[in-house]
Amino acid sequence: MHPKSEVSSHAFHRGRIGVRVLFDPIHSASSRLIPIESPERQLAPELFIPPFAERCQGSAISAWDASYDHPFVAGLIDGSLSAERFRFYQMQDARYLEKYADVCSLLSTRFRNPIDKLWFIDGAKLALIVEQELHTSYGKELGYSAEDIAALALTPNNAAYQNHMWSCAFGGSLLEGLAALAPCPWLYTDIGLRIQREMGDIPLDHPYRNWLMTYADPSFIAYTNQLLVLLQGQAELHGALYHNAAIKAFERSVQYEWMFWDQAWEMQTWSV
């Protein structure tokens, strides 16, 4: 539908390497997985971490690493995770993606550069496309429909995470809104790359092979890179007080990422 287009006017240089990321919202990681052994994957973009993103990650490193160690993630990696828990996760994640799309749409209104506006509009569109693909792929396999998702009650952890992202995007600085959004794609990318380094080729019969491959896919890495570039650009436009609030928002989102794994592992319900 749309040709690949440059998604930001910002540039971040690490050493002598300039980052200019291309993002195709239609041919995304969710719809086109590139085999690990493919030459195209070998030429995949490296994950670049700008200075402000590095500060954010460093402030939340304990919670960040805890996600990788969570039993839900461990079960995904070794294939032992029950289909029941995975179904619970996918259904809650579909609803999370709706709010992610809302937050991207809101953030698009806060940028002045039309290219940046379009990038976030494309991000919102991608989140909804992914949700639809979940219905047609995992939904059929695991036994749920779009109607089931619409009727789903959010878990306490999922609801709190969504409210946090929206609150930061609506009421905080643009920097704070980006910081609250960034852990979702970045942490998944980091987990995907760790899995790729540690496992290499994922066995064809692995029950969660497609899920594991998605987040080390070149297009997903490129998306994460561009979001971190935009975060850096806003950090350079804001002062120390805004930096502190953004770092706190980032830390809380990282905590919520761990809590999202946990709500699926525990199959969380409301206590009363």
C-alpha positions as CSV (number, residue, x, y, z in Angstrom):
1,M,0.0,0.0,0.0
2,H,2.8,2.4,0.9
3,P,6.4,2.5,-0.3
4,K,9.1,2.6,2.3
5,S,9.7,6.1,3.5
6,E,12.2,7.9,5.8
7,V,10.5,8.2,9.1
8,S,12.4,11.0,10.9
9,S,14.3,14.1,10.2
10,H,16.5,13.5,13.3
11,A,19.9,11.8,13.1
12,F,21.8,10.2,15.9
13,H,25.5,9.4,15.5
14,R,27.2,6.7,17.5
15,G,30.9,6.8,16.7
16,R,31.0,7.3,12.9
17,I,27.8,5.5,12.2
18,G,24.7,7.5,11.4
19,V,21.3,6.0,12.1
20,R,18.6,6.6,9.4
21,V,16.0,4.0,9.8
22,L,13.4,2.9,7.3
23,F,10.1,1.4,8.5
24,D,7.5,-0.3,6.3
25,P,4.2,-0.5,8.3
26,I,2.7,-3.1,6.0
27,H,5.6,-5.6,5.6
28,S,6.2,-5.6,9.4
29,A,7.9,-8.2,11.6
30,S,4.6,-9.8,12.4
31,S,3.7,-10.5,8.8
32,R,7.1,-11.3,7.3
33,L,9.6,-13.3,9.4
34,I,13.1,-13.6,8.0
35,P,14.9,-16.9,8.8
36,I,17.9,-16.5,11.1
37,E,20.2,-18.2,8.6
38,S,19.0,-15.8,5.8
39,P,21.6,-13.4,4.4
40,E,19.0,-10.6,4.8
41,R,18.9,-11.3,8.5
42,Q,22.7,-11.3,8.7
43,L,22.6,-7.7,7.3
44,A,19.9,-6.7,9.8
45,P,20.4,-3.3,11.5
46,E,22.2,-3.4,14.8
47,L,20.2,-2.1,17.9
48,F,21.6,1.4,18.6
49,I,21.0,2.9,22.1
50,P,21.3,6.7,22.2
51,P,22.6,8.4,25.3
52,F,19.3,9.3,26.9
53,A,17.8,5.8,26.2
54,E,21.0,4.4,27.9
55,R,20.3,6.5,31.0
56,C,16.7,5.3,31.1
57,Q,17.7,1.6,30.7
58,G,20.4,2.0,33.4
59,S,17.9,3.4,35.9
60,A,15.6,0.4,35.3
61,I,18.1,-2.4,34.8
62,S,17.0,-4.6,37.6
63,A,13.4,-4.7,36.4
64,W,14.6,-4.9,32.8
65,D,16.7,-8.1,33.5
66,A,13.9,-9.5,35.6
67,S,11.7,-9.8,32.5
68,Y,14.1,-12.1,30.8
69,D,14.2,-14.3,33.9
70,H,10.5,-14.5,34.4
71,P,9.1,-18.1,34.2
72,F,6.7,-17.1,31.5
73,V,9.5,-15.9,29.2
74,A,11.6,-19.0,30.2
75,G,8.7,-21.2,29.2
76,L,8.4,-19.4,25.9
77,I,12.1,-19.9,25.2
78,D,12.3,-23.6,26.1
79,G,8.8,-24.4,24.7
80,S,7.4,-25.6,28.0
81,L,4.8,-22.8,28.4
82,S,1.3,-24.2,28.5
83,A,-1.0,-23.3,25.6
84,E,-3.5,-22.1,28.2
85,R,-1.1,-19.5,29.5
86,F,-0.1,-18.4,26.0
87,R,-3.7,-18.0,25.0
88,F,-4.3,-15.8,28.1
89,Y,-1.3,-13.7,27.2
90,Q,-2.3,-13.3,23.5
91,M,-5.8,-12.2,24.3
92,Q,-4.7,-9.6,26.9
93,D,-1.9,-8.5,24.5
94,A,-4.5,-7.9,21.7
95,R,-6.3,-5.4,24.0
96,Y,-3.0,-3.9,25.0
97,L,-2.2,-3.3,21.3
98,E,-5.4,-1.3,21.0
99,K,-4.2,1.1,23.7
100,Y,-0.7,1.2,22.2
101,A,-2.3,2.4,18.9
102,D,-4.3,5.0,20.8
103,V,-1.1,6.3,22.5
104,C,0.8,6.4,19.2
105,S,-2.1,8.3,17.6
106,L,-2.1,10.8,20.5
107,L,1.7,11.3,20.3
108,S,1.4,12.0,16.6
109,T,-0.6,15.1,17.3
110,R,2.2,16.4,19.5
111,F,4.9,16.4,16.9
112,R,5.3,19.4,14.5
113,N,7.3,17.6,11.8
114,P,4.8,15.9,9.4
115,I,7.3,13.0,8.9
116,D,7.3,12.3,12.6
117,K,3.5,12.6,12.7
118,L,3.2,10.1,9.9
119,W,5.6,7.7,11.7
120,F,3.4,7.5,14.8
121,I,0.3,7.2,12.7
122,D,1.9,4.3,10.9
123,G,2.8,2.9,14.3
124,A,-0.8,3.0,15.4
125,K,-1.8,1.4,12.2
126,L,0.7,-1.4,12.6
127,A,-0.5,-2.2,16.2
128,L,-4.0,-2.6,14.9
129,I,-2.8,-4.7,11.9
130,V,-0.9,-7.0,14.3
131,E,-4.0,-7.3,16.5
132,Q,-6.0,-8.4,13.4
133,E,-3.3,-10.9,12.5
134,L,-3.5,-12.3,16.0
135,H,-7.2,-13.1,15.5
136,T,-6.6,-14.8,12.2
137,S,-3.5,-16.8,13.2
138,Y,-3.2,-17.4,17.0
139,G,-6.9,-16.9,17.5
140,K,-7.8,-19.8,15.2
141,E,-5.1,-22.0,16.7
142,L,-5.9,-21.2,20.3
143,G,-9.7,-20.9,20.0
144,Y,-10.7,-17.2,20.4
145,S,-12.3,-14.6,18.1
146,A,-12.4,-10.9,17.6
147,E,-15.6,-10.9,19.6
148,D,-13.9,-12.7,22.5
149,I,-11.3,-10.0,22.5
150,A,-13.8,-7.2,22.5
151,A,-15.7,-8.8,25.5
152,L,-12.5,-9.5,27.4
153,A,-12.0,-7.9,30.9
154,L,-8.6,-6.4,31.3
155,T,-6.5,-7.8,34.1
156,P,-5.5,-5.3,36.8
157,N,-1.9,-5.3,35.6
158,N,-2.9,-4.7,31.9
159,A,-5.4,-2.0,32.8
160,A,-2.8,-0.2,35.0
161,Y,-0.1,-0.4,32.3
162,Q,-2.5,1.1,29.7
163,N,-3.5,3.9,32.0
164,H,0.1,4.7,32.7
165,M,1.0,5.0,29.1
166,W,-2.0,7.1,28.3
167,S,-1.5,9.4,31.3
168,C,2.1,10.1,30.3
169,A,1.2,10.7,26.7
170,F,-1.7,13.0,27.5
171,G,-0.6,14.8,30.6
172,G,3.2,14.7,30.5
173,S,5.8,16.2,28.2
174,L,6.3,14.7,24.8
175,L,9.6,13.3,26.2
176,E,7.7,11.6,29.0
177,G,5.1,10.2,26.7
178,L,7.8,8.7,24.5
179,A,9.7,7.3,27.5
180,A,6.6,5.6,28.7
181,L,6.0,4.0,25.3
182,A,9.6,2.9,24.6
183,P,10.0,-0.1,26.9
184,C,7.4,-2.1,25.1
185,P,9.1,-2.5,21.7
186,W,12.7,-2.1,23.1
187,L,12.4,-4.7,25.8
188,Y,10.9,-7.2,23.3
189,T,13.7,-6.5,20.8
190,D,16.3,-7.0,23.5
191,I,14.7,-10.3,24.5
192,G,14.5,-11.4,20.9
193,L,18.2,-10.6,20.3
194,R,19.2,-12.4,23.5
195,I,17.3,-15.5,22.3
196,Q,18.9,-15.3,18.9
197,R,22.4,-15.1,20.4
198,E,21.8,-17.9,22.9
199,M,19.8,-20.3,20.8
200,G,20.9,-19.5,17.2
201,D,18.5,-21.3,14.9
202,I,15.2,-22.0,16.6
203,P,14.0,-25.6,15.9
204,L,11.3,-25.8,13.3
205,D,9.1,-27.8,15.7
206,H,9.4,-25.3,18.6
207,P,5.8,-24.5,19.6
208,Y,6.6,-20.7,19.9
209,R,9.1,-20.4,17.0
210,N,7.2,-17.7,15.2
211,W,6.8,-15.6,18.3
212,L,10.4,-15.9,19.3
213,M,11.6,-14.9,15.8
214,T,9.4,-11.9,15.5
215,Y,11.2,-9.7,18.0
216,A,14.7,-10.2,16.5
217,D,13.4,-9.5,13.0
218,P,15.2,-6.7,11.1
219,S,12.0,-4.6,10.7
220,F,11.2,-4.8,14.4
221,I,14.8,-3.8,15.3
222,A,14.5,-0.9,12.8
223,Y,11.3,0.3,14.5
224,T,12.9,0.2,17.9
225,N,15.9,2.1,16.6
226,Q,13.8,4.9,15.3
227,L,11.7,5.2,18.4
228,L,14.9,5.6,20.5
229,V,16.2,8.2,18.0
230,L,13.0,10.2,18.5
231,L,13.4,9.8,22.3
232,Q,16.9,11.2,22.0
233,G,15.7,14.1,19.9
234,Q,13.2,15.1,22.5
235,A,15.7,14.7,25.3
236,E,17.9,17.3,23.6
237,L,15.0,19.7,23.6
238,H,14.0,19.3,27.3
239,G,15.8,20.2,30.5
240,A,16.7,18.2,33.6
241,L,13.3,18.3,35.3
242,Y,11.7,16.8,32.2
243,H,14.5,14.2,32.0
244,N,13.8,13.1,35.5
245,A,10.1,12.7,34.9
246,A,10.7,10.8,31.7
247,I,13.1,8.4,33.4
248,K,10.5,7.7,36.1
249,A,7.9,7.0,33.4
250,F,10.3,4.7,31.6
251,E,11.1,2.9,34.9
252,R,7.4,2.4,35.6
253,S,6.7,1.0,32.1
254,V,9.6,-1.5,32.5
255,Q,8.0,-2.6,35.8
256,Y,4.7,-3.0,34.0
257,E,6.3,-5.1,31.3
258,W,7.4,-7.6,34.0
259,M,3.9,-7.4,35.5
260,F,2.4,-8.1,32.0
261,W,4.4,-11.4,31.9
262,D,3.3,-12.1,35.4
263,Q,-0.4,-11.5,34.8
264,A,-0.3,-14.1,32.0
265,W,1.7,-16.6,34.1
266,E,-0.7,-16.3,37.0
267,M,-3.7,-15.9,34.7
268,Q,-4.6,-12.9,36.8
269,T,-8.2,-12.0,37.8
270,W,-9.7,-9.3,39.9
271,S,-9.7,-10.3,43.6
272,V,-13.1,-8.8,44.3
